[in-house]
């Protein structure tokens, strides 16, 4: 855990002064990234106490060299703290990609090379926020979850969150569930070859009566910690089923996917109740799970997922590649879709490594008889490259932002996605646009 002496001032950089470009921006973002070394105990046994401390210092120095606009320093015996300012929140993805690449190479110490296994816990905040302690606490919570689930965890420090202590937030969230004060937005998934929308992801939203729109990054962890994640997920399941009936009445019979917390995968009572709701309604539902969330209780999770599939609920693996993906779990999961994390998609046309990772992931998923969904597709060039790679479906702002049901129905009626997809499809030797029949 970081102490007061290792804190980084909001305007500080490696050179000791604030970035002029960021300082000149009226609104900027602060990223606090805690890098934990998961295999530190094994390294310390091999190196000894003094050399293991030197190793952490070497890791911090390497990070500082590769991220010159960041401040990196050891903040514990097995941890490095990285602080960075940016004018846009989107810069975090590139920063994390750089960290992963930097730490993928062994660290040389005393003539020997040592591989490290990093975990990343991140807290982000819009400047100025005036609460460095809360930012640190959020980053520490994120790292704790990241080391359990084997994937990068990002938490956002919301404006005025000093008024939203977690106990109060949990109480208000429970009331919101009881009073049906939550709402759902939908983001379509487009099948590239068919140029048709074949599924929809449901995203839970909460507009607090006093504090306005609260990010899921803020309230989902509270729901998990306070054990109301189960009732909340059953609420969204019932809401989605009701909205699906309206979509069918409008002529759009599409499967809708909802996100399932890893805490619920081993909860047999939740699985039983969720399956009963779906069976009684006859709805076409899918569950999106993170592959690494199975690690908490593999036996129960895989057995419960098989029961879910036997009910007729489709299973999609979400955020693939964001954590320590395990082929041993992947081959056991009864999933029909694999969703590649947007961190690999947003830099697909500008990175040398990401296209190799994405292409190999597509081939792997197809070999396991799964379709592939690319998340975070924002440009025609990205869609064109994914099409050439054989990606089955895409989802992202290029197609549509998450929208409410009242906007979704006209969007589907007008088939607004078709022009975007058709114009983005690659042209080959004949110079004609590639199309495929449904």
C-alpha positions, 0 to 999 in steps of 0.5 A: 500500500502506498504511504503519504511519502510516495504520493504524487502531486497532481501537476508533477511529471518525471521532470518535476513540472506540469505538462504545458499541453495538459495544464493549458487544457481547461479540463484534464484527466488524472490516471493513477495506475498501481502495478502489482507484481503477482510473482513477487514472492517467488522472485524475492525467494530467488533474489533475496530482500535487497535485490528484490527491492532493486528489481522493483526500482528497475521496473519503475525506472523502465516505466518512467523511460517508456512513459516520459510524461508519467511519474513512476516510483516504487510505492511498496515492496511489490508495487509501482505507482504510475501517475499520468495527466492527459487532456482526454480519458482515451489516453489511458488505453494507450498507456496501459498497452505500453505498460503491458508491452514494456513489462512483457520483456524480462528485467535484467538484474545482476546479469540474470533476466527475470520475468515479472507477472504484472497486475494493473489496478487503475483509478481515473478522475477528471481534474480538479478533483481535490481528493488524492486519498480517494483516488489512491483508495480506488486504485488499491481496490482496483488492484485487489480485484485485478489480482483475484480476477487476472484482468485490468480493473479501472475505477472512475472517481466521479465528480462530487464523489466525496458526498457519495460514501459507499454505505450511502451509495449502497442504500440509495442503490437498493432503493433505486432497485425497489423503486425501479429507478434504474434504466437500460440502454442498448448497443447493437451488434452487427454481423459483418458479412450479413450486414445485419444486426443480430444481437444487442447488449443491454447496459444498466444506467442509474440517474441518482436523484441528487447526484445525477448520472452515476457511472457503472464503474462507480455503482457496480462494485458497490452492488457487489460489495453490498451483495445487492448485485443479484437482485439488481441483475434480476431487475435488469433481466426482467426489464430486458425481457419486457423491452424485448417484447416491445421489440418483437411487436415492432418486428425485431426478434433479436437476442439481448445480452446482459452482463453477469458479475463473476460473483454470481457465476457460482451462486446456484440460487441466482442461476436457478431463479434467472433460468426460471425467469427466462423459461417462463418468459420464452425470451431470447437472452444471452449472458456476457461473462468475463472469462477470468471471473470463472477463476473464483470458483471454476467448478461451480461456475462452469457447471452453472454456465452449462445449466444456463446453456441447457436452458437456452440462454447463450453465453458470450465471453466478454473482455477477452484479452484484458486479463490473464486469459487461460486456454484451459478455462476457455476450452471448458466454457460453453460459450457461443461468442467471444468478445475481443476487448476494445483495448486491442480494437481501438489501436488496431490500425496503428499498432504492429502487435494488436492486429496479430493478437486480434487475428490469432484470437479470431482463428482460435475462437473459430477453431473452438466453434465460437463467433467473434465480436469486436468491441469498441469499433469506432472507425471505418478503417478498423471495421474494414480490417476486421472484415478482412481478418474474418471477424464475425460481428462488431459493436461500437460507436461507428455503428451506434452509441448505447441508446434507449429503447425509444431510440433503438426501435426507429434505429432498427426500423430505418436500418441505419447501420447498413450504409455505415457497414457497406461503406466500410467494407474493404475492396479487393482486386476488382475494386468492388465492395465485398458483400455476402448474403444473409 
